[in-house]
Amino acid sequence: MTDTIRITITKTAGSTPRDVGTQMLVGQTSTEGTIGGGALEWQAIATARRMLADGAAHQTQNIALGPAMGQCCGGAVTLVWEAADAMTPAATRPLWIYGAGHVGRAIVNAMAPLPDFTITWIDTDADRFPKTDVTTLVAKYPATAVKHAPGNAEHLILTYSHDFDLAICHAVLSQPFESAGLIGSATKWARFKTRLAALGHAPAQISRIACPIGDPTLGKHPAALALGVATAMIHRPSARTKDRTA
C-alpha cells in the first residue's frame, strides 16, 4: 500500500491557476509539487490525507473556483486523486544551449525551473559551468555535440566564438530540429547567412534560425536578454497550436 496520493488536474475550464496535466504528491506530513496553491490546493491536500487515513485509492471531483472557495479565478477544474508513489513524468521539450558565458548562464537560470523544458548545456570545458542541476556536456568543438540532439530539439547558440557559432548553425541545419536561435547583431547574421548559403543551405532553411534573439526593447543585459528569450520560447507552443487549429 502506498503512503502517498497523487493529485492530477485532468480538465480545466475558464481561468485556472494551472494547466491540465499538472500534478502533486501528498503524504501524511509532506507534499511535492503544486497544483496552484490557495484554497484549491489546501482542500485537495486535505482530501488526499483523508484518503490516506481511510485507505482509499481513487477519487474524482469537479471543482468550481468561485467565491464559495474563496478564489476568484472564475474557472473550474477536474481533479483526480489516486494512490501512487510518484508523479507521471511529463513530456518535455529538449532545449540544447551552447555556451556557458554570462548570457548562457542567465538563460539557464531562467529556463531551468520551467517544467516543460529538459536542458542540455554544452561548452568546451567543465570549468566553464557553474554548479547546476541541468545536464552538461563538454565538447572541445561544440558543433560535434549537435548530432546527439533529438530531432525535436530547440537550439540556442551563444558561444564565445563566432567560428563555433557558425559550425553549430551548420550542424543544426544539417539535421532535423524544432527551432534555433543565435546570439548576435544583424551584421553578424548577414555574414552568417552568406556563409551558410555557401555551405549548401537553402535560404528557407537558413531563415529558420532566429537572429538576434531576445527582445531588444528589454535591453542587452544578460538577464534582460534571457527574459526575452524565455518569454518567446514559452509562447512558441501556443503559436503552433493556433496554426494547427486555424
N, C-alpha and C positions, 0 to 999 in steps of 0.2 A: 504493500500500500504506500502510495506517495505521500509525502508530507508537505506538498506544495500544490497550489491551484494556479493554473494558467488562465488569464483573462484575455480574450481577444475581441477587438471591435470587428464585427463581421458585416455591418451595414451602417451607413450614415445617410442622413437627410438634412438639408439646410446647413446652418452654421454649427460646426462641432469642433472641439479642441484638438482632435487628432483624426487621422485618416483610417480607412479600412485596412485591416492587417496589423494595426498596432497592438502590441501585446505587453503584458507584465506578468510576473510571477509573484505569488503571495504565499508566505509561510506564516506560522503562528507568531513569529516575532520579527520578521524581516520581509522586505519587498525588493524586487528587481525590476527596473524599467518603470514606465509611466504611461497611462492612457489619457493623460491630460491634466491631472491634478484637480483641485477643487472638490466640490461636493460629490460629483460623479465618481471620482476615484475613491474618496473616502467610503462611500456607500458600497462600491464594488469590492473594496478590500474587506469591509465588514461582512459582506455576503460570502466571500471566499473563506473567511475564518470560521463562519458558522458551518459552512460545508465541511471544513476540516474537522470541526468538533463533532459533527453528525455522521461523518464517514460518507458523505455524499460525493458523487463523482462527476456530475454533469448538470448544468442548468443554463437556460437561455432567457434573456429578458429584453424587451423593447422599452427604452427609457427616453422620455421627453425631457429636454434640457430647458425647462421653463422656471417660472418663479417658485413653483412648489418645491423645486430642488434648491432654490437659492442661486440659480445660474440663469444668466440672461442670454445665453447663446442663441436660443430660439430654434435649435435643430433637434434631432433625435438620433439615438444610436441603438444598435442591437449589440448586446454583449453576450458572449458565451464563456461560461466558467467550466473548466474541465480539469480533472486530476492529471497532472503532468509534471515531469521533473525538469523540463527545460522549455524555453521559448523556441518556436519554429524558426529556423534560420530564414531570414528574408532574402529574396532575390535582390542583389545589389549591382550597382553599376561599377565596372572596373575602371579606375582612374589611374593613369600612369603619368607621373610627374618627373621630369628630367631636370635636375638642378637643385642643389640644397643651399643655395645662397639666400640672401635676405628675402627675395620675393618668393622663392620656393618654400622657405620656412613659413612665411606668412600665409601662403595658400594652404599648406598642410594644416596649420593651426586652425584655419577657417573651415576646412573641409572634413578633417578627421572626425570631429564629433557627430557629423551627419550620418545617420544610419543607412542612407541609400547608397553610399559610396564605399568601395573597397580600394584602398590606395596602395600602389606600388611606387616607391620613391627611388630614383636612380641617380647616382653620381659616381665620380671617379675614384673616391677614397672614402673609406669608412669614417675617417676623422671629420669629414665634412658634414656628417649627420649629427644633429643634436639627439639627446635621449628621446626616443619616440616609441609609440606602440604600433605604428604602421610598418608594413613590410618594406625593408630597404634592400636594395640590390646594388652591389659595387661592380662597375664595369669600366675598364680603362678607356674604352671607346663606347660611350653610352648608346650609340646607334646600334650596336650589336645586341642590345637587350630588347630591341623592338620586336624581333622575331618571336619572342616568348609571350608577347601580349596577345590576348584573345581578340577575335575579330570584332567584338563589340566594345573594345576599349576606347576610352576617351583620353587623348594625349594632351599634356601641357608641356611645352618645350621652352625652357628658360635656363639654359646652362650659362657658364661664364665664357663660353667660346662660340663665336659665330660659325666656325668650321664644324664644331659639334652640332650646333643647331641645324645647320644645313644638312648634315649627314642624317640626323634624326628625321627631319622632314622628308628626305628622300626615302628612308626606310619605311616610314609610316605610309607614304603614298604608294609604296610598292606592295602593300598587303591590305586586306580588309580592315576598316576601322570605323568607329561611330562618329567621332569628331576629333578635331585637333586645333590647338591654339598655340601661337608663337609670340613670345615677348619681343618687342622691338618697335621701331619707328616705321613710318610709311616709307622712308628711304631704304631702310633695311629690307622691308618686304618687297619693294620694287626690284631690288637686286636679287633677292632670293627667287622671285618668280622667274626672272630671266635664267638663272642658273638651274632651277628645277625643270624648266622647259628644255634646256639643253641636255638634261639628263633623261629626257624622253617622256615627261609627264604632260598630259593634255591640260589646257587651260581650265576646263571644267573640274578636273581632279585637283589641280593646284588651288583653285578657289575654295575648296573645302577646308583649307587651313585658314583660321581666323587670325589676322594680324593687323593692328595691335590687339592685345587682349585687355580686358577690364573696361571700366567706364571712365573716359577722360574727364568727365565733369567732377569726379571724386578726387582727382589729383594723382600724383605719381609716387606718393609714399607707399612702401611695400604693403602696409596694412590696408590702405585705400584701394590699391590695385587688387589685393586679394578679395576685398569685399565686392568689387565689381565682377571679378571672375566667378566667385561663389554664387552671386546673385544670378548671373547669366546661366550657370550650369544648373541651378535649381529650377529655373524657369524652362529650360530646354525640353524636358519631357512633356510638359503641358502643351508646348507648341507642336510637338509631334503628334500628340493625341488629337489636337484640333485639326491637324492636317488629315488624319485618318478618318475623322468623322465629318469633315466638311462636305 
